[in-house]
């Protein structure tokens, strides 16, 4: 049985969440908290396998409670949110930076057409995330750092596009990687991040505020520009089209995901060939691996995050096992490596 603690200040919503969770025979709700302080106390006392955490709560909000729990008794935490307002998205993303694993939409209205889908996503995420061993292996960089050394890479021509795919644990890792890139980074960067519907715009704003690059939600048919990061919008594939433009698609999910890393990598390789750097970061499953094969075949450069710095070593590990990865790096080294590849040159 997966032992779950539910933290939610609304009694009605909390009862509904408990009912949803208990409807699955593999899940047992072992405690209920009506505020963040109770969540911290119950987490220490009950030692659940997973905590579902609301963001807006009295005494301590979900962000503060997550910080306390990850300090006192590290536990897998899933943020369950009904709001995509900027303050709530910021709190949820900062909670993930503090150690929460992911965010899912709150199934808070059985009469709503989206309720069944949200219910199934919550149950699936609880089961998957309960198996994650949460150990704080690295801390996000908050203090100013000197820019990375912009060294040329022998035998590699300068890359003209960076494509990134990530899932569980991705927001905090993206923040670190992008913050390590200079503001005059000469290539566009395209990002597929698996995240709850309604959070893509907030993610872009959150990342934009923490790096020297421009970060925005991608728009259909816009031109790809340097110094700019394009985040896949909610429920749409992010693709690269000739002659270096964005294409968005609502075609069927790939491997259960929309957006998916695979079509991003495939189209990036088709348009930019060997001038692509593809990066696969922390995440559960194997999304993006098939697309990386196209990047490899085109002569592009593939980087995978290492196990030590990954929250979930699924997507990078699958890519490594498929023998499509050129380098395996810790999160603290990825930004500098991308910066070096962007100036490339055979004369190093």
N, C-alpha and C positions, 0 to 999 in steps of 0.2 A: 504493500500500500504506500502511496505517496502522501505524506503528512503535510497538510497545507495550513498556513495561518493567513486569514483574510483581514486586511486592514482597510476599512472603509467607514467614513463618518456617517453616511446616510443609512439609517436602520433599514429602510425599505430596499435600497440597492444592496446593502450587505446581505440581507436575507435572500435576495434573488441570486447573488453570486454564490452563496453557500449552497443554495438549491441546485444551481447549475453544476457546481463542482461535485456535489454528492450524487448527482445523477450518473456519474461515471464510477463503475465498481472498483476502479484502480486508485481512486482518490478518496482520502479521508480528511475532513476539515477538523483540525485539532484545536483551533482557537480563533477568536474573533476580536478585533481591536477597533475601537471607535475613534481613535486619534493616534498620532504618531508616537506619543510617549508610551501608550499602551502597547503599540506594535513592538517597540524596542524591548519593553519589559517581558512581553510574552515570547519574543524571539529568544531571549536569553534563557527563559525558564522552560519553554517547551521544546526548543531545538527542532523546529520543523524542517522538512526537506525543502520547502519553498514558501515564499511569502508573496501574495498578491498585494500590491501597494497602490492605494489611491494617492493622487498628488495633492489635492486640496483637502486638508484636515486641520482641525484645531490643535492647540498645544504645540505639536510639532507637525509640520507638513511632510509630505512624502519624501521630499529631497533631504530634509534634516534627519528624518527617521532612517533613511537609507544610509546616510553617512555614519550615524551612530551604530547601526547594525553591522555595517561592514568593518567598523573598528572593533566592536565588542565581540561579535560572534558571526563572522562572515557566512552568509546564507544566500542561496539563489533567490533573487528578487525579480519579479515581473511587474512592471508598472502597468496599471489598468486605468485608462483614462477615457473620459467621454468628451473631453474638450480639446480642440485644436487651436485655441486662442494662443497668441504669442507668449503670454506669461506662463501658461500651463505647459506649452511645448518646451519652453526654455527650462522649466523645472524638471520635466521628464528627461530631457537630454542631459542636464546637469546631474540628475540622479544616475543616469547610465555612466557618465564620467566618474561618478563616485562609486560605482560598482554594480548597479542594477544591470540586468542582462539585456532586457528588451522592453518594448512597450507594445501593448495590444489595445484594441478598442474595447470599451466597456459594454457588455451586453446588458443594458439597463432598461430596456423597454420591450417586453415580449410581443407587443402589438406592432412593433416596427418591422418593416420588411427585411432589414439587415440583421435581425436578432439571431436567427439560426446560424448564419455564417459567422457572426461574432462569437457565438457560443462555442462552435466547433473550433474556431481559432484559439480561443482561450484554453479549452481543454487540451488541444494539441500542444500549445506552448507550455502549459504547466507540466505536461508529461515530459516534453523534450528538455526543458530548462532544469527540471528537478535532477537531472543526471549530470549537470555541469558542476565541476569542482571549482568553487570560487576561491581563488587565492590571489591576493593583490601582488602581482609580480613586478609591476612598474607603476609609477605615479605620473599623471599627466603634467606636462610642463606648463607652469603658470608664469614663472619669472622670465624676463627678456633674455634671449640667448643671442650670441653672435651668429651672423648668417653662415650657412654651410659653405665650406670651401668648394669653389666651383672648378673642380679639376676635370681636365679632359679625359675621355675614356679611350684608350688605345684600341684601334681596330673597329670602332663603332661610329657610324655616321650619326650626326645629331638627330635626335628624335623630334618629330613634329606634332605628336599627339600622345597624351597619356590617357589610358582607360583603366578605371578602377572598379572592382566589384567587391562588395562586402555585405555581411549580414550581422549576426549576433556579435555585439561588442564593437560594431563598426563606427558609430558616431565619435566615440572618444579617440579611436585610432585615426580616423580621418582628420580630426582636429589637430592631432599631433603632427601627422604627415604634412598637412597643408601649412601649418604654422612654421614648419621647417623649410619652406620654399620661399625664395626671394620674391618681392613684389613685382620684379621685372621678368619673372619666369616666362620664357619665350614661346611656350606651347599651350594650347588649350588642354583642359583636363575634364574628362567626362566621368561621372560617378553614378554607379548603380548601388543603392543602399536599400536592402530589404527593411521596411519600416511600416508601421501602421498607417492606414489611409488617413489623410488629413495632416500628416506630419512632415511631408516633403518640403513645403514652403518654410516651415519653422526651422527645419534642419538647415536649409540653405542660409537663412538669416543668422542662425546660431554660428555656423561655420564662418560666414562672412565677417562677423564681429571679432573673430579670433585669429585671423590671418591677414597677410598683406595683399592677398589676391582678391579679385572680385568673385563672389560666389552667388549663383543665381539658379532658379529653377529653369531648366531648359525649355525653350519654346520651339514649336515646329517651324522648320525652314529657316531658322536664324543662322547667320554666318558664325562659324567657329573662330574665335579670336584669342590671341595670346593673353596671358595674365588672367585668364578667366576660367572658373570652374563651373561646369554645367551639371546640375543634379537632376536625375530622372524624376519626372513628376509622378504623382500618385497614379498607380494602376496603368502605366503606359511604358512600353519598351522605349529605351533611349538608343537610337541608332545613328550611324554616321552615313551621310549621303554625299555623292559627288556634287560639286567640287569643294568639299570641306564644309558641309552644312549639317545642321541637326535635322533628323527625321524622327518623329514620334509615331508610335504604332500601338493600336489596341488589338493586334493579332493575338491569338491564343497564348496563354502562359506557356513558358518553356520550363519543363521540369517542375511545374507547379508555381512558377514565379512570373510575375509581371509587375515591375520590370525585372529582367533577367540579365545576368552578366554575359551569357553566351551570345545572344545576338549583338550586344555591344561590341564584344571582342571580334566577332566574325566580320561585322561591317567595318570596324576600324581597320582590320587587316586588309579587307578588300580595297579600301580607299587609300590608305596610307602605307600599306606594305611593310617594309622593313623599318620604316620611320615611326613605328608604334612601340611604346612601352606599356605593357599590360601588367597590372598589379592586382594580385588576389590577396585579400586580407581576411582577418578573422571572420568566422561564420560557420553555421551548422550546415551540413549537406555537401553537395558537389556542384552547386550552380557555378557556371562560368568555365568549367573544365573543358567542355567540348569546344567552346569558343577559343580557348587558349591554344588548342591544336591548330586553329587557323592562323593565329599570330605566329606560332612557332614555324609553321610551313612557309609563311611569308617572310621569314627572317627577322621578325620583330624580337624585342627583348621582353622576357617574362620574369617578374619578381614575385615571390611568395613570402608572406610573413612567417616568421619562425614560430615554433611551438611555445617557446618561453614567453613571448609577449602576446600571444593570441588568447583571447577569452575562450573561444571555442576553436580548436584546431581541426576543423572539418574541411572547409573549402580549400585552404592551403595544402593540407595533407593529401587530399584527393588529387590536386593538381600535381603534386610532387610524385605521387604514386603513378600517375599517368605519364610521367617523364616529359612534361612540357615546360618545366621551370628551369630558367637559367641561373637564378640566384635565390637563395633563402636568406632573408635579413630580419633582424629585430626591428621593431617599430621605430626605434631611435635612429636607425641608419637609413630608412627608406627614403625620407625626404632628400637627404644629401645625395643619395645615389641617383634619384630621379633628376636632381639639378645637374649632376655631372653628365648624365646621359643627354640632357637637353643641349649641351654645347658640344658633346661628342668630338669627333675629329680623329683622323688617322695619324696626326703628327705629334701625338702625345709622347 
